[in-house]
Amino acid sequence: MVGTHKLSDVFFVSSNIHKFKEAKEILDSFGLSIQFFKLNLEEIQSNSIKQIAIKKAQDAFSKCKKPLIVEDDGIFIDSLGGFPGPYSSYVQKTIGNKGILNLLKYNRGAKFVSTITYCDKNGLESFEGKLDGTISKSQKGKGWGYDPIFIPKNMQKTFAQLDEKNIISHRYKALKKFSNWYLHK
Ligand code: ITT
């Protein structure tokens, strides 16, 4: 394809197909194509999603030995001191959105953070994207993970209800930084 960079040898390594589908749509829009490599990655316990992403990338590279990216995300809720943050995946599987809604009262501020880590034989590079917002009062729309309860700043709808999620999200912002770097390296 004219003008399209082939990233066909770069893999998005994850156990989560939703993350891959969104990352693929976003990277396609930058003219980069990527493939899915489904793997359950070792996840260390850390307060830093960047450190978790770096460890995941090292684990992934030791297994697939190809240029790759991994992503680690967290939703950080102000009134809960940033919880669940690095534990977002575990909390989604345990108490879920209902459990989160039961914990919140008036202060509903939150942010989504994504760290994308690229790894090849020459080393690692990480990119971060953040998006401020609020937690809705009830679940709205059908979506994965925290999408039915996260309302981006200056919006009236949850991620699950928004058509433009993939041009405003934490994932979009991190992947934009990654692609600018990748295309110029
Ligand atoms: P990996 O195999 O790639 O690690 P994972 O699902 O465990 O997949 P994370 O450790 O990054 O990924 O977990 C972050 C969790 O945050 C994820 O499982 C979702 O529940 C939630 N999450 C992240 N991005 C989201 C988004 O855009 N919309 C809704 N929920 C999201």
Boltz pocket constraint, residues with backbone or C-beta under 6 A from the ligand:
constraints:
  - pocket:
      binder: B
      contacts: [[A, 13], [A, 14], [A, 15], [A, 16], [A, 19], [A, 39], [A, 40], [A, 41], [A, 71], [A, 72], [A, 73], [A, 74], [A, 75], [A, 86], [A, 88], [A, 89], [A, 92], [A, 144], [A, 145], [A, 146], [A, 147], [A, 159], [A, 169], [A, 171]]
      max_distance: 6.0
